[in-house]
Amino acid sequence: MNPYRQYMYSYPHKTAYGPMKGVSLGEYIPLLKGVGNGLYLHIPFCQAKCGYCNLFSVTGQGQEAVDRYLDAVERQAGQYAELMGNIDCKFSDLVIGGGTPLSLSERQLERIFDLTEKYFHFTPGRETVIETAPNQTTREKLALLKEAGVTRVSMGIQSFADEELLALRRRHTAAKAREALALLKTFDFPCVNVDFIYGIPGQTEDSLLASLKEALEFEPEELFLYPLYVKHGVFLEREGVVTNPEMAYKQYLTAGAYLRGEGFRQDSMRRFVRREGGREFSECGFGTSLALGCGGRSYLGRLHFCTPYAVDRERCLKQLEEYENTEDYTQITHGILLTEEELKRRYVIRHLFIRPGLALGSYEGHFGRNALEDFPLLRDWMEHKYVETRSVGREEFLTLTREGLGLSDYLGPELISPKVQKAMEEWEG
């Protein structure tokens, strides 16, 4: 059994989306009324494309190209703000991802914070999250983030071993990662997260543990541990790199035991949080999120939409050009409308694979059905000791066992509907 079939960070995957006609954002904008909405801004620029990266990003773009992109983002923000003019909409969090957002200049970073404040309203005490990488982390940019009220900074380190970074086609060195992380910690952001990868060719359990032990010396509030995937269209695939699932799983077990022993709470297969003051999970099955930029994804009820999914440089640049030349950003041309069945699958996936798990009462309250009746597969997982019932307060949850957590990327794909699976396979070609 290969534990690493697919990372189910959301559902359905963007590769299941397709062309849409006659769908206007104005029909769905009332769903943003009130508080608790998320705003996402995608910055699709990087110094280099990592060997495993299957995200929407491009390299080799100068300051003029970035400015042109930000001009388009501002036009999009203005059109969205005009639609929201008649509703009381407030966003509770702002997430800036990529790509590498800190590849922007200080002037450009200031601009993105300014434009989000200009066009959108936020609740007091909002969470502001941004991603960075070692080579792009400077004192001046971190000072700007601090001034902007950023509450969480996530840095992709992946390894403190130079040979492993080289195998991943990362452009930073271990020394640069140490320097950047040390600098980041001096700014006292409420939450610093670091990402690491296991299953790297040439990596051992000992070298993985060495990286994690070094990371903990910097006292991050969160640590994400990702298995190496070599997805369709990425550089490592073209190089013929093949992963070793059995080796990766052993590394995962060793790393997980170490982090839990060091006082981290394991919330999912990937997420480890310091028990003191760590972020708690909140219900996310029906959250509304609006995205700006090329590659960002919006969730508005049954409507999920984004620009067409792309990985390779040629297609990404094409999508970027089309985005910048768009006249009306309120017309939705690519996405998916979820059926009731797909909404149920999304709800189960979005809750079961992160602690405390799937609240049975909440599921029934949303759908008027019993989750175990809708998904007999969950009973099978209980028989295999992958899932157990657990009471938290007055609520009964279906929660992954320790073994189930480690097999999340094997179990999750079994919840994909045949229709979505077919669309994903057609994209893979």
VEXKOL-969196 format. One record per residue (C-alpha): residue in one letter; z, y, x. Coordinates in steps of 0.5 Angstrom, whole numbers, plus 2048, in hexadecimal, padded with zeros to 3 digits. Layout:
N
aZYX ...
# end
This chain:
429
m800800800 n7FE807803 p80480C801 y7FF812802 r7FA8127FD q7FA8197FA y7FF81F7FB m8008217F3 y8028287F4 s7FF82A7EE y7FB8277E8 p7F58277E7 h7F38287EE k7ED82D7EF t7E88287F0 a7E98267E9 y7E782D7E7 g7E082F7E4 p7DB8357E2 m7DD8387DC k7DA83D7D7 g7DC8427D2 v7E38427D4 s7E78497D5 l7ED84A7D8 g7EF84F7D2 e7F08497CD y7F58467D2 i7F984C7D5 p7FE84D7CF l8018467D2 l80384B7D8 k80884F7D3 g80F84F7D5 v81284D7DC g8128477E0 n80B8487E2 g8088467E9 l80384B7ED y7FF8477F3 l7FB84B7F8 h7F68477FC i7F4849803 p7EF844805 f7EE84680D c7F1842813 q7F084381A a7ED83C81A k7ED836815 c7F2831817 g7EF82A818 y7F2827811 c7F282D80D n7EE82D806 l7F0833803 f7EC839802 s7EB83D808 v7E684080D t7E7842814 g7E3847819 q7E484D814 g7E5854816 q7E985A814 e7E385C810 a7E285680C v7E985580A d7E985C808 r7E385B803 y7E7855801 l7ED8597FF d7E985E7FB a7E68587F7 v7EE8567F6 e7EF85D7F4 r7EA85D7EF q7EC8577EC a7F38597EC g7F185F7E8 q7ED85B7E3 y7F38577E2 a7F885C7E1 e7F38607DC l7F48597D8 m7FB8597D8 g7FC8607D6 n7FE85F7CF i8038597D1 d80A8597D4 c8098557DA k80D8547E0 f80C8507E6 s81284C7E9 d80F84A7EF l80A84C7F4 v8078477F9 i8028497FE g7FE843801 g7F8841805 g7F5840809 t7FA84480E p7FC84A80B l7FF84D811 s7F884D814 l7F7853811 s7F985A814 e7FF85E813 r7FB86380F q7F885D80B l7FE85A809 e801861807 r7FB861802 i7FC85A7FF f80485C7FD d8028637FB l7FC8607F6 t80185B7F3 e8068617F2 k8018657EF y7FD8607EA f80385C7E8 h80A85C7E6 f8108587E8 t8178567E6 p81D8587EA g81F8537F0 r8188507F0 e81684B7F5 t81184D7FA v80E8477FF i809847804 e806842809 t805844811 a803840817 p80684181E n800844821 q80084A81C t80884B81B t80985281F r80F85681E e80B85C81B k809857815 l810854814 a81385B814 l80D85D80F l80F85680B k81685880B e81585F808 a81185C803 g817858800 v814851802 t81984C801 r816845803 v81184480A s80E83E80B m80B83C812 g807836813 i80983381A q80782C819 s80A82A820 f80E82C826 a80982782A d80382B82D e7FF82482D e800823826 l7FE82A824 l7F8829828 a7F7823824 l7F782781E r7F382C820 r7F8831820 r7F7838824 h7FE839826 t80283682B a80983382A a80C83982F k80983E82A a80C83B824 r81383B827 e812843828 a80F844821 l81584081E a81A844822 l81784A820 l817849819 k81E847819 t82084D81C f81E851815 d82384D811 f81E84C80B p822848805 c81E842806 v81A83F80C n81683980B v812835811 d80D830810 f80C829814 i807824814 y80881C815 g803817816 i7FF81B81C p7FB816820 g7FF815827 q806817823 t80C813823 e812813820 d816815826 s81181B827 l81281D81F l81981D81F a819821826 s815826822 l81A82681C k820827820 e81D82D824 a81B83081D l82282F81B e825833820 f82283981D e825838817 p820838811 e82283880A e81C833808 l81882E80C f81282B809 l80F82580C y80882380B p80481C80C l7FD81E80F y7F881D80B v7F081D80D k7ED81F807 h7E581F805 g7E2825809 v7E782780E f7E6827816 l7EA821817 e7E681D812 r7E081F816 e7E381D81D g7E481681A v7EC81681A v7EF811816 t7F7811814 n7FC80B815 p80080B80E e805806810 m80680A816 a807810812 y80C80D80D k81080B812 q810812815 y81281580E l81881080D t81B812814 a81A819813 g81C81980C a82381680E y82481A814 l823821810 r82881E80A g82D81C810 e82C824812 g82E82680B f828827808 r827826801 q8208227FF d81D8257F9 s8168217FA m81281D7FF r811823803 r816828801 f81D828805 v82282E803 r828830806 r82E82E801 e831835802 g82D83A7FE g8278367FE r8228387F8 e8238347F2 f81D8317EE s81B8347E7 e8168317E2 c80F8337E3 g80B82F7DF f8098347DA g80A83A7DF t8048407DF s8018427E5 l7FC8477E7 a7F88477ED l7F484C7F1 g7EF84B7F6 c7EA8467F8 g7ED83F7F8 g7F38417F4 r7F583D7EE s7F783F7E7 y7FB83B7E2 l7FB83E7DB g7FD8397D5 r7F88347D5 l7F38387D9 h7F38377E1 f7EE83B7E5 c7EB83D7EC t7E583E7F0 p7E28377F1 y7E58337F6 a7E28337FD v7E5831804 d7DF831809 r7DD83880C e7D6839809 r7D9838802 c7DF83C803 l7DB842805 k7D68417FF q7DC8417FA l7DF8477FE e7D884B7FD e7D88497F6 y7DF84B7F5 e7DE8527F8 n7D88537F4 t7DB8527ED e7DB8577E8 d7DF8547E3 y7E58507E5 t7E884F7DE q7E284A7DD i7E48437DE t7DE83F7E1 h7E283A7E5 g7E88367E2 i7EB8317DD l7EE8317D6 l7F382B7D6 t7F48277D0 e7FB8257CE e7FA81E7D2 e7F98227D8 l7FF8277D7 k8038217D6 r80181E7DD r8028257E0 y8098267DD v80B81F7E0 i8088207E7 r80B8277E7 h8128247E6 l81281D7E8 f81181E7EF i8168237F1 r81D8237F0 p8218227EB g81B81F7E7 l81881F7E0 a81D8217DB l81B81C7D5 g81E8217D0 s81A8277D2 y8148227D2 e8158207CB g8168287C9 h81082A7CC f80B8247C9 g80F8217C4 r80F81A7C7 n8138167CC a8108167D3 l81180E7D4 e80D80D7CE d8078117D0 f80880F7D7 p80A8077D7 l8088087DF l80F80B7DF r8128057DD d80F8017E2 w8118067E8 m8188057E5 e8177FD7E6 h8157FE7ED k81B8037EE y8168097F0 v81980C7EA e82080C7E7 t8248107E1 r8298157E3 s82D81A7DF v82E8217E1 g8338257DD r8318237D6 e8298227D8 e82781B7D9 f82181B7DF l81C8167E2 t81D8177E9 l81A8147EF t81E80F7F3 r81E8107FB e81980B7FB g81580E7F6 l8158157F9 g8128127FF l80C80F7FB s80B8157F7 d8048167FA y80280E7F8 l80680F7F1 g8038167EF p7FC8147EF e7FD80F7EA l7FE8147E5 i7F88177E5 s7F38167DF p7ED8137DF k7E98197DE v7EC81D7E3 q7EB8177E8 k7E48177E7 a7E381E7E8 m7E781E7EE e7E38187F1 e7DC81C7EF w7DE8227F3 e7E081D7F9 g7D981B7F8 
# end
